[in-house]
Amino acid sequence: MKTLSRITLNSEVMGGKPCIRGLRVTVGTVVGLMASEHFPEEILKAYPYLELADIYEALAYAAWRSEEVEVTNV
């Protein structure tokens, strides 16, 4: 996986949740908006300091974090 340079983790910002470029916008906020059928353009209008690349990287980070491993009983 490529390096995700726009996702930051800081225990003093938003309780340590992954954020976009150190801003107080969490990955969860962006993913939640997308899941609620908001278009990227709407998100950028609501958060004008974000960039389209921020949204895509938030989605990539969330997908990476949610990768599942199937464990079978032996």
Beta strands, then each sheet from edge to edge (+ up, - down):
strand 1: 7-8
strand 2: 19-20
sheet 1: 1+ 2-
end
